[in-house]
């Protein structure tokens, strides 16, 4: 439990002071070292990054697709599928 909180604070620091791209990459690496299979903090890091940097992937009228949230949700889904296929997570 404390390890997850510590890793989330590290990721939050990466978003705030370095780059959201590095934070998403670090969250991907951290997800393989967690005891639980689902590391939902990746999506939360994407939402926080979009709210801080106000980035949009697609702007069409009233529809705005947030960049980092979309990427982090995609990475999360790929990680779930990848971890199910790996023998050490089965």
C-alpha positions as CSV (number, residue, x, y, z in Angstrom):
1,X,0.0,0.0,0.0
2,X,2.7,2.5,1.0
3,X,4.7,1.5,-2.1
4,X,1.8,2.4,-4.4
5,X,1.4,5.8,-2.7
6,X,5.1,6.5,-2.9
7,X,5.2,5.6,-6.6
8,X,2.2,7.8,-7.3
9,X,3.9,10.7,-5.6
10,X,7.1,10.1,-7.7
11,X,4.9,10.0,-10.8
12,X,3.2,13.2,-9.8
13,X,6.6,14.9,-9.3
14,X,7.6,13.7,-12.8
15,X,4.5,15.3,-14.2
16,X,5.0,18.5,-12.4
17,X,8.7,19.1,-12.8
18,X,10.0,17.0,-15.7
19,X,7.6,15.8,-18.4
20,X,4.3,13.9,-18.6
21,X,5.8,11.6,-21.3
22,X,8.5,10.5,-18.8
23,X,5.8,10.0,-16.1
24,X,3.7,7.8,-18.4
25,X,6.8,5.8,-19.4
26,X,7.8,5.4,-15.7
27,X,4.2,4.4,-14.8
28,X,4.4,1.7,-17.4
29,X,7.6,0.4,-15.9
30,X,6.2,0.6,-12.3
31,X,3.1,-1.4,-13.3
32,X,5.3,-4.5,-13.8
33,X,6.6,-4.3,-10.3
34,X,3.3,-4.0,-8.5
35,X,1.8,-7.0,-6.8
36,X,-1.7,-6.2,-8.1
37,X,-2.4,-6.6,-11.8
38,X,-4.2,-3.3,-12.4
39,X,-2.2,-0.1,-11.9
40,X,-4.9,2.5,-12.3
41,X,-2.6,5.3,-11.4
42,X,-1.5,5.5,-15.1
43,X,-4.9,6.9,-16.1
44,X,-4.9,9.3,-13.1
45,X,-1.5,10.6,-14.2
46,X,-2.9,11.2,-17.7
47,X,-5.9,13.1,-16.3
48,X,-3.6,15.2,-14.0
49,X,-1.3,15.9,-17.0
50,X,-4.1,17.1,-19.1
51,X,-5.6,19.3,-16.4
52,X,-2.2,20.9,-15.8
53,X,-0.9,21.4,-19.4
54,X,-4.4,21.7,-21.1
55,X,-3.4,19.5,-24.1
56,X,-5.9,18.2,-26.6
57,X,-5.5,15.5,-29.2
58,X,-8.5,16.5,-31.2
59,X,-10.6,19.7,-31.1
60,X,-13.8,19.6,-33.1
61,X,-16.5,22.0,-32.1
62,X,-17.6,21.1,-28.5
63,X,-15.7,17.8,-28.6
64,X,-12.2,17.8,-27.0
65,X,-10.2,14.6,-26.8
66,X,-7.5,15.0,-24.1
67,X,-4.1,13.8,-25.3
68,X,-2.4,12.3,-22.2
69,X,-5.6,10.8,-20.9
70,X,-6.2,9.0,-24.2
71,X,-2.6,7.8,-24.4
72,X,-2.5,6.7,-20.7
73,X,-5.8,4.8,-21.1
74,X,-4.4,3.1,-24.2
75,X,-1.2,2.1,-22.4
76,X,-3.3,0.8,-19.5
77,X,-5.3,-1.4,-21.8
78,X,-2.2,-2.7,-23.5
79,X,-0.6,-3.5,-20.1
80,X,-3.6,-5.4,-19.0
81,X,-3.6,-7.5,-22.2
82,X,0.2,-8.0,-22.0
83,X,0.2,-9.0,-18.3
84,X,-2.5,-11.6,-18.9
85,X,-0.3,-13.2,-21.6
86,X,2.9,-13.3,-19.5
87,X,3.6,-16.4,-17.5
88,X,4.7,-14.6,-14.3
89,X,1.4,-12.7,-14.0
90,X,-0.8,-15.7,-14.8
